[in-house]
């Protein structure tokens, strides 16, 4: 068997790709997070002030695929509003009929209206004469109830038709909004799959989850509540304004004067509350991140007795969220009372001026009644828009957080056309590879390595030495800065990530199981595997030993945290998963760290069979697990300081010998 060869001119930084030290470095580089652990420093995402206009336009732009539906919604809204605003004018005619009937009963029958007006003026009742002259009536005749009934039926028909069109509008708009939010969720899910690992290393999972769940839900709720209301309100304001001008230009001018004042008050208050809404949703993400970390490490918190610290951090974050939420809701809640006050002032002015106009005969009582209704309809949409301001601001604040996620820099796209290796031997070559997490801090430079099929390359060294970085580069979790890495003669950058990773099996120190049966978790390694194949993989990796002691065997359901199986059993299941995948390249990152010594011997035998005829990279702290490796790389402070077989490295008496003696030599007295 040909020995692997390696050349390492330089490497200058400590840290492995997924070690805690590396994650801390990545977070520091991104400026996103400091510290770690359930009670570590709670990092906040970089906050930038919300630019309401562009964000709102971008959110509305998501409705572009629903153009036809939106057009239908607008058309239905126009029809509904037109029918609705015609109602007060026609009801004013009903009032005129009643008022004319009451006045006509006070006049002697047999005379004309002109004669009645003349008599009133002759008696010095000029105001009464002005009212009579502005009303159409027949002296001596009472209320025309048949005409009144026809008017009321027309009004009833208008309002029923308006409601039907409004219901259709809401139905169509609801569908458009929900489809838009569904597409937004799909885009976010696809974006998450295109983001590099560095993005997730630099952020709390809870904060990312908050954007994907809470913020998108808030966007959906805000769109649902505001879209229909805003559309109806705008159309109502336009329609009512037209009718007010038709009824009385003077009264319309009085009502319109209140609009700039209302807008000024709304904009002033909204400007102050918007910053608080941004803080509210940012703090929500931070609090969710703390909760997620705390409950993930719940046992650790209990063991170290850090409940008071965790509770204090939660209380501080919760208080910060309370202050931001209270301030945002309270300040934005002032908008509606303020606009209602302005509307009431307008109502008083309209009532006074309208009464004077009726007294002068310039307007009928029905016109004034209709105009008062219109003034209410005119100010009510403005108040509704103001009341929707807090919901709209909250939704746009959440939308910007989602857009920030969608705008994140993505990993390098797969090549087109992609190249796929013809064979599946698993030959891996590093050719002058250079890599650094931060541009100013070199990590690996000019690294060359050849590992032939069937050979095992072990990487050892103290914690944080950079061992995991090498395998992360093979998996393209991070992109190299120089040189190239080939698999079976093909540059891995010329392959699709799916093709590359389908040829690699990986077992991590941190086991990952999903909610499902044991058979499902093992079968995750190869979709479509039969139960016999799953059982064979479980038998080879000694999972079958403990499965039969469980009530439901392979159909035993594991919860998402895997709490109903031991840590060693979880690790055996992940090994069986990799065994079932039958990869060309195998990566083992402390794969036996959680199994007992006797099980470790059995697993080592299974691993020996699994590594047959395939390249293996083994990261290990237990040197007993890599004695038979074809090449052992010893890393210290980011440098590969030694290389060779187990016996060769012991004879050197260097770093490997010190590690070995620390683990196996007896204690010196």
C-alpha positions in Angstrom: 0.0 0.0 0.0 1.4 3.4 -1.0 2.0 5.7 1.9 0.2 9.1 1.7 2.5 12.1 1.3 2.1 15.5 2.7 3.9 18.8 2.4 3.2 21.7 4.8 5.3 24.7 4.3 3.2 26.9 6.6 0.2 27.3 8.8 0.0 30.1 11.3 -3.2 30.1 13.2 -4.8 27.9 15.8 -8.3 26.6 15.3 -10.4 24.0 13.6 -13.3 24.6 11.4 -16.0 23.8 13.9 -14.1 23.9 17.1 -15.3 26.3 19.7 -12.3 28.5 19.2 -12.9 28.7 15.4 -16.6 29.5 16.0 -15.6 32.3 18.3 -13.2 33.6 15.7 -15.8 33.5 13.0 -18.3 35.3 15.2 -15.7 37.9 16.1 -14.9 38.4 12.4 -18.6 38.8 11.6 -19.2 41.2 14.4 -22.3 39.2 15.2 -21.7 37.2 18.4 -19.3 37.0 21.3 -19.0 34.1 23.7 -21.1 31.0 23.9 -22.9 28.5 26.1 -26.3 28.7 27.6 -25.4 31.8 29.7 -22.7 33.2 27.4 -22.7 36.7 26.0 -25.9 37.2 24.2 -24.8 38.7 20.9 -27.1 41.0 19.0 -27.3 41.1 15.3 -26.0 44.3 13.7 -28.8 46.8 13.8 -29.4 49.4 11.1 -32.2 51.9 11.2 -35.3 50.9 9.3 -35.9 52.8 6.0 -39.7 52.4 6.0 -40.4 53.5 2.4 -38.1 51.2 0.5 -38.8 48.3 2.8 -42.6 48.8 2.5 -42.3 49.0 -1.3 -40.2 45.9 -1.5 -42.8 44.1 0.7 -45.6 45.2 -1.6 -43.4 44.2 -4.6 -43.7 40.6 -3.4 -47.4 40.8 -4.5 -46.3 41.2 -8.2 -47.2 37.6 -9.1 -50.7 38.3 -7.9 -51.3 41.3 -10.3 -54.5 39.9 -11.7 -55.9 39.2 -8.3 -54.9 42.6 -7.0 -56.5 44.3 -10.0 -59.7 42.4 -9.3 -59.5 43.4 -5.6 -59.1 47.0 -6.5 -62.0 46.8 -9.0 -64.3 45.2 -6.4 -63.1 47.7 -3.8 -64.0 50.6 -6.1 -67.5 49.2 -6.8 -68.0 48.5 -3.1 -67.0 52.0 -2.1 -69.0 53.7 -4.8 -72.1 51.9 -3.7 -71.3 52.7 -0.1 -70.8 56.5 -0.6 -74.0 56.8 -2.6 -76.0 55.7 0.4 -75.8 58.9 2.5 -76.8 61.1 -0.4 -79.9 59.0 -1.1 -80.7 58.9 2.6 -80.5 62.6 2.6 -83.3 62.6 0.1 -85.4 60.5 2.5 -84.7 63.1 5.2 -85.8 65.8 2.9 -89.1 63.9 2.2 -89.8 63.6 5.9 -88.8 67.2 6.6 -90.9 68.5 3.7 -93.9 66.5 4.9 -93.6 68.0 8.4 -93.3 71.6 7.0 -96.2 71.0 4.5 -98.6 70.0 7.4 -98.0 73.4 9.0 -99.1 75.2 5.8 -102.8 75.7 4.7 -103.7 73.4 1.8 -104.7 74.9 -1.6 -101.8 77.4 -1.9 -98.6 77.1 -3.8 -95.2 76.9 -2.3 -94.3 80.4 -3.7 -97.4 81.8 -2.0 -96.4 80.2 1.3 -93.0 81.7 1.1 -94.5 85.2 0.3 -96.8 84.9 3.3 -94.0 84.0 5.6 -91.9 87.0 4.5 -94.9 89.3 4.9 -95.2 88.1 8.4 -91.5 88.9 9.1 -90.5 85.2 9.3 -87.6 85.6 6.9 -85.7 82.5 8.3 -88.7 80.3 7.9 -89.3 81.7 4.4 -85.6 80.8 3.5 -86.1 77.3 4.7 -89.4 76.9 2.8 -87.8 78.2 -0.4 -84.9 75.7 -0.1 -87.4 72.7 0.3 -89.6 71.1 -2.3 -93.1 70.5 -0.8 -96.8 70.7 -1.4 -98.6 72.8 1.3 -101.1 70.8 3.3 -99.7 67.4 2.2 -98.0 65.2 4.8 -95.1 62.8 4.4 -95.0 60.9 1.1 -94.6 57.4 2.6 -94.6 55.5 -0.7 -91.7 57.6 -2.0 -90.0 57.3 1.3 -90.3 53.5 1.2 -88.8 53.4 -2.4 -85.8 55.5 -1.3 -85.1 53.3 1.7 -85.3 50.1 -0.4 -82.8 51.6 -2.8 -80.5 52.4 0.1 -80.9 48.9 1.5 -80.0 47.4 -1.9 -76.9 49.6 -2.2 -75.6 48.6 1.2 -76.2 44.9 0.6 -74.5 45.0 -2.7 -71.6 47.0 -1.2 -71.2 44.3 1.5 -71.2 41.5 -1.0 -68.5 43.2 -3.2 -66.5 43.9 0.0 -66.7 40.3 1.0 -65.5 39.1 -2.4 -62.7 41.7 -2.2 -61.6 40.3 1.2 -61.7 36.7 0.0 -59.5 37.4 -3.0 -57.1 39.6 -1.1 -56.7 36.9 1.7 -55.7 34.3 -0.9 -53.2 36.7 -2.6 -51.6 37.6 0.8 -51.3 34.0 1.9 -49.9 32.8 -1.4 -47.3 35.7 -1.2 -46.3 34.7 2.4 -46.1 31.1 1.3 -43.7 32.1 -1.5 -41.7 34.2 1.0 -41.3 31.2 3.3 -40.2 29.1 0.4 -37.6 31.8 -0.6 -36.3 32.0 3.0 -36.0 28.2 3.2 -34.2 28.1 -0.2 -31.9 30.9 1.0 -31.0 29.1 4.2 -29.8 26.2 2.0 -27.6 28.5 0.0 -26.0 30.3 2.9 -22.4 29.3 3.8 -21.7 27.6 7.1 -19.9 30.8 8.3 -23.3 32.5 8.4 -24.7 30.0 10.9 -21.4 29.9 12.9 -21.7 33.6 13.4 -25.3 33.8 14.7 -27.5 32.3 17.4 -29.8 29.6 16.1 -32.6 31.1 18.1 -32.2 34.5 16.4 -32.2 32.9 12.9 -35.3 30.8 13.8 -37.0 34.0 15.0 -36.6 35.6 11.6 -37.9 32.4 9.9 -40.9 32.0 12.2 -41.9 35.0 14.2 -41.0 37.7 11.7 -42.6 35.9 8.8 -45.7 35.3 10.8 -45.8 38.9 11.8 -45.4 40.0 8.1 -48.4 37.7 7.2 -50.5 39.1 10.0 -49.6 42.7 9.2 -50.4 42.3 5.5 -53.7 40.5 6.3 -54.8 43.2 8.6 -53.6 46.3 6.7 -53.9 45.6 3.0 -57.7 45.4 2.8 -58.2 48.1 5.4 -55.7 50.5 3.6 -57.2 49.9 0.2 -60.8 50.4 1.4 -59.8 53.5 3.4 -58.0 55.2 0.5 -60.9 54.5 -1.9 -63.4 55.6 0.7 -61.5 58.9 1.2 -61.5 59.6 -2.5 -65.1 58.6 -3.0 -66.4 60.6 0.0 -64.3 63.6 -1.0 -66.0 63.7 -4.4 -69.5 63.4 -2.9 -68.7 66.2 -0.4 -67.7 68.5 -3.2 -70.9 67.6 -5.0 -73.0 68.4 -1.9 -71.2 71.5 -0.8 -67.8 72.8 -1.9 -67.6 75.1 1.2 -68.2 72.3 3.7 -65.8 70.1 1.7 -63.1 72.7 2.1 -63.6 72.7 5.9 -63.3 68.9 6.0 -60.2 68.8 3.8 -58.3 71.3 5.9 -58.1 68.6 8.6 -56.3 66.1 6.3 -52.8 67.8 6.3 -53.0 68.2 10.1 -54.0 64.5 10.5 -51.1 63.4 8.3 -48.6 65.7 10.1 -49.7 64.2 13.5 -49.5 60.7 12.2 -46.1 61.1 10.6 -44.6 62.7 13.7 -45.8 60.0 16.1 -45.0 57.2 13.6 -41.4 58.4 13.2 -40.8 58.0 17.0 -42.5 54.6 17.3 -40.8 53.0 14.3 -37.4 52.8 16.0 -39.0 51.1 18.9 -40.7 48.5 16.6 -37.2 47.7 15.2 -35.9 47.3 18.7 -38.9 45.2 19.6 -38.3 42.6 16.9 -34.5 42.6 17.3 -34.9 42.0 21.1 -37.4 39.2 20.3 -34.8 37.4 18.3 -32.2 37.9 21.0 -34.6 36.5 23.7 -35.5 33.6 21.5 -31.8 32.8 21.0 -31.3 32.8 24.8 -34.3 30.5 25.4 -33.1 28.1 22.6 -29.6 27.9 24.1 -30.9 27.6 27.6 -33.2 24.7 26.9 -30.7 23.0 24.6 -28.2 23.0 27.5 -30.8 22.5 30.2 -28.9 19.7 31.9 -25.6 21.6 31.8 -27.3 24.6 33.4 -28.7 22.3 36.2 -25.3 20.6 36.8 -23.4 23.8 37.2 -26.2 25.5 39.2 -26.4 28.4 36.9 -30.2 28.7 37.0 -30.1 32.1 38.8 -27.7 33.5 36.1 -29.9 32.1 33.3 -33.0 33.5 34.9 -31.4 36.9 35.4 -30.3 37.0 31.7 -33.9 36.0 30.7 -35.3 38.7 33.1 -33.1 41.4 31.6 -33.9 40.4 28.0 -37.6 40.1 28.9 -37.6 43.6 30.5 -35.8 45.0 27.5 -38.5 43.5 25.2 -41.2 44.8 27.5 -39.9 48.3 27.4 -39.5 48.3 23.6 -42.9 46.7 23.0 -44.7 48.9 25.5 -43.1 52.1 24.1 -43.8 51.1 20.5 -47.4 50.1 21.1 -48.1 53.1 23.4 -46.6 55.8 21.2 -48.2 54.4 18.0 -51.5 54.0 19.9 -51.6 57.7 20.4 -52.2 58.2 16.7 -55.8 57.1 16.7 -57.0 59.3 19.6 -55.2 62.3 18.1 -56.8 61.8 14.7 -60.2 61.3 16.3 -59.8 64.6 18.2 -59.1 66.4 14.9 -62.0 64.6 13.3 -64.3 65.7 16.1 -63.3 69.3 15.7 -64.0 69.0 11.9 -67.4 67.5 12.8 -68.3 70.5 15.0 -67.3 73.0 12.3 -69.3 71.1 9.7 -72.4 71.0 11.9 -72.3 74.7 12.7 -71.6 75.9 9.2 -74.1 73.4 7.8 -76.8 74.6 10.1 -76.3 78.2 9.1 -76.4 77.2 5.4 -79.8 75.4 6.0 -81.1 78.4 7.8 -80.2 80.6 4.8 -81.8 78.2 2.4 -78.5 77.4 0.6 -78.7 73.8 1.6 -81.4 71.3 2.5 -81.5 69.5 5.8 -81.0 66.2 3.9 -77.8 67.6 2.3 -76.4 68.6 5.7 -77.3 65.3 7.2 -75.6 63.5 4.2 -72.6 65.8 4.6 -72.3 65.0 8.3 -72.3 61.3 7.4 -69.7 62.0 4.8 -67.5 63.9 7.2 -67.7 60.9 9.5 -66.9 58.6 6.6 -64.1 60.9 5.6 -62.3 61.0 9.0 -63.0 57.4 9.9 -60.8 56.0 7.2 -58.0 58.4 8.3 -58.4 57.2 11.9 -58.4 53.6 10.7 -55.2 54.2 8.7 -53.7 55.8 11.8 -54.7 52.8 13.9 -53.2 50.4 11.4 -49.9 52.4 11.6 -48.5 50.4 14.5 -49.4 47.1 12.8 -48.0 48.3 9.5 -44.8 49.5 11.2 -44.4 46.3 13.1 -44.8 44.3 9.9 -42.4 46.4 7.9 -39.8 46.1 10.7 -40.2 42.3 10.6 -40.0 42.4 6.8 -36.7 44.2 6.8 -35.3 41.5 9.1 -36.4 38.8 6.6 -35.0 40.9 3.7 -31.7 41.1 5.5 -31.6 37.3 5.6 -32.5 37.1 1.9 -29.8 39.7 1.1 -27.0 37.8 2.8 -24.1 36.8 0.7 -24.5 33.3 -0.6 -22.1 30.5 -1.0 -20.4 30.1 -4.3 -22.9 28.6 -6.7 -22.4 25.2 -8.2 -20.6 25.2 -11.6 -22.6 24.8 -14.8 -21.9 22.3 -16.3 -20.7 20.3 -13.4 -18.1 17.5 -13.6 -18.6 14.2 -11.9 -15.8 11.7 -11.2 -16.2 8.5 -13.2 -15.0 6.2 -10.4 -15.8 6.0 -6.8 -12.4 5.0 -5.4 -12.2 8.0 -3.0 -8.7 9.3 -3.9 -8.2 12.7 -2.3 -5.4 15.2 -3.1 -4.6 18.5 -1.6 -2.5 20.6 -4.0 -0.9 23.7 -2.5 -4.1 24.5 -0.5 -4.3 27.8 1.3 -7.2 28.9 3.6 -7.9 31.5 6.2 -11.1 32.3 8.1 -10.1 36.0 8.3 -8.2 37.7 5.6 -5.6 39.1 8.0 -5.0 35.8 9.8 -3.5 32.9 7.8 -4.5 29.4 8.8 -3.3 26.9 6.2 -0.9 27.7 3.4 0.5 25.6 0.6 -0.7 22.3 2.0 -0.2 19.2 -0.2 -1.5 15.8 0.6 -2.3 12.6 -1.3 -4.5 9.9 0.3 -5.1 6.8 -1.9 -8.2 4.6 -1.6 -8.2 2.3 1.4 -5.9 4.5 3.4 -6.6 6.1 6.7 -5.3 9.6 7.5 -5.6 10.5 11.2 -5.4 14.0 12.5 -4.5 14.5 16.1 -3.6 17.4 18.4 -4.8 19.4 21.3 -8.3 21.0 21.3 -8.5 24.0 19.0 -5.5 23.0 16.9 -7.4 23.2 13.6 -8.1 19.5 13.0 -11.7 19.9 11.8 -10.7 22.6 9.3 -9.2 20.1 6.9 -12.3 17.9 6.6 -14.5 21.0 6.3 -12.5 22.0 3.3 -13.1 18.6 1.7 -16.8 18.9 2.3 -16.8 22.5 0.9 -18.3 23.9 4.1 -15.7 26.6 3.5 -14.1 27.6 0.2 -10.3 27.5 -0.1 -8.4 30.6 -0.9 -5.7 29.0 -3.1 -4.7 25.7 -4.6 -7.2 22.9 -5.2 -8.6 19.8 -3.6 -9.5 16.9 -5.9 -11.6 13.8 -5.4 -10.8 11.0 -7.9 -9.0 13.5 -10.1 -11.8 16.1 -10.2 -11.5 19.5 -8.6 -14.3 19.5 -5.9 -15.1 23.1 -7.0 -16.1 21.7 -10.4 -18.6 19.3 -8.8 -22.0 20.1 -7.4 -22.1 20.1 -3.6 -24.8 17.5 -3.7 -22.7 15.2 -5.8 -19.6 15.8 -3.7 -21.3 15.2 -0.4 -23.2 12.2 -1.6 -19.9 10.4 -1.9 -18.9 11.3 1.6 -20.0 9.7 4.9 -19.5 11.7 8.1 -19.9 10.9 11.8 -19.6 13.9 14.1 -18.8 14.0 17.8 -22.0 16.0 18.2 -24.7 13.4 17.3 -27.7 14.6 15.4 -31.0 12.6 15.5 -34.4 13.8 14.3 -37.8 12.9 15.7 -38.7 9.5 14.2 -38.0 5.8 14.7 -34.5 4.3 15.0 -35.0 2.7 11.6 -35.8 6.1 10.1 -32.7 7.7 11.6 -30.4 4.9 10.3 -32.2 5.0 6.9 -31.5 8.7 6.6 -28.0 7.8 5.3 -29.5 6.2 2.2 -33.0 7.1 1.0 -34.9 4.0 -0.2 -32.9 1.5 1.9 -34.8 -1.6 2.7 -35.5 -2.8 6.3 -33.0 -5.7 5.8 -30.3 -3.3 4.7 -31.0 -1.1 7.7 -30.9 -4.1 10.0 -27.6 -5.3 8.4 -26.0 -1.8 8.9 -27.2 -1.8 12.5 -25.8 -5.3 13.1 -22.4 -4.4 11.7 -22.2 -1.3 14.0 -23.6 -3.1 17.1 -26.8 -1.1 17.2 -28.8 -4.3 16.9 -27.5 -5.3 20.4 -29.4 -2.7 22.3 -32.4 -2.2 19.9 -33.9 -5.5 20.9 -34.0 -4.3 24.5 -36.3 -1.5 23.5 -40.1 -1.9 23.6 -40.7 -1.4 19.9 -37.3 -2.4 18.5 -36.4 -0.6 15.4 -39.8 1.2 15.5 -39.0 2.9 18.8 -39.6 6.6 18.3 -36.8 8.9 19.3 -37.6 12.5 20.3 -35.8 15.4 18.7 -33.2 15.6 21.4 -32.8 11.8 21.6 -33.4 11.8 25.3 -34.8 8.2 25.4 -31.5 6.7 24.3 -28.0 7.1 25.9 -25.3 9.2 24.4 -23.3 6.1 23.4 -26.4 4.6 21.7 -27.0 7.8 19.8 -23.5 7.8 18.5 -23.8 4.2 17.4 -26.9 5.1 15.5 -25.1 7.8 13.6 -22.3 5.4 12.8 -24.8 2.9 11.5 -26.2 5.7 9.3 -22.8 6.3 7.8 -22.3 2.6 7.4 -25.5 2.3 5.4 -24.5 5.2 3.1 -21.5 3.1 1.9 -19.5 6.3 0.9 -16.3 6.5 -1.1 -14.8 8.9 1.5 -15.4 8.5 5.2 -14.9 11.3 7.8 -14.9 10.4 11.5 -14.8 13.3 13.9 -14.4 11.9 17.4 -16.9 9.2 16.3 -16.4 7.0 19.4 -16.1 9.7 22.1 -19.3 8.7 23.8 -19.0 4.9 23.8 -17.6 2.7 26.5 -14.3 0.9 26.2 -15.7 -2.5 25.3 -18.1 -1.0 22.7 -15.3 1.1 21.3 -13.3 -2.1 20.5 -16.4 -3.5 18.7 -17.0 -0.3 16.9 -13.3 -0.1 15.9 -13.7 -3.5 14.3 -16.8 -2.3 12.4 -14.9 0.9 11.4 -12.1 -1.3 10.0 -14.6 -3.0 7.8 -16.2 0.3 6.9 -12.9 1.9 6.0 -11.9 -1.0 3.6 -11.3 0.2 0.1 -12.2 3.8 0.9 -10.3 6.9 2.0 -10.8 7.8 5.6 -10.0 10.9 7.6 -10.2 10.4 11.3 -10.1 13.2 13.9 -9.4 11.8 17.3 -8.3 12.6 20.8 -8.2 9.0 21.8 -5.0 7.8 20.3 -6.0 4.2 20.8 -8.5 4.6 17.9 -5.9 5.6 15.3 -2.9 3.3 15.9 -3.5 1.5 12.7 -3.8 4.6 10.6 -1.6 4.8 7.5 -0.6 8.4 8.2 -1.0 10.4 11.4 -0.8 14.2 11.2 0.0 16.0 14.4 -1.3 19.6 14.6 -0.2 22.2 17.1 -1.0 25.9 17.0 -2.4 25.6 13.5 0.6 23.9 12.2 1.2 20.3 11.1 4.3 19.6 13.2 4.7 15.9 12.7 3.6 13.1 10.3 4.1 9.4 10.1 2.8 6.1 11.4 2.1 5.4 15.0 5.5 3.6 15.6 7.4 6.2 13.6 6.0 9.1 15.6 6.7 7.4 19.0 10.3 6.9 17.9 10.6 10.6 17.2 9.8 11.4 20.8 8.1 14.7 19.9 4.5 16.1 20.1 2.8 12.8 19.4 4.9 10.9 21.9 3.9 13.5 24.5 0.2 13.1 23.7 0.6 9.3 23.8 2.3 9.2 27.1 -0.2 11.7 28.6 -2.9 9.2 27.8 -1.3 5.8 28.5 1.8 6.3 30.7 1.3 5.5 34.4 1.2 8.4 36.9 4.6 9.3 38.2 5.1 9.7 41.9 
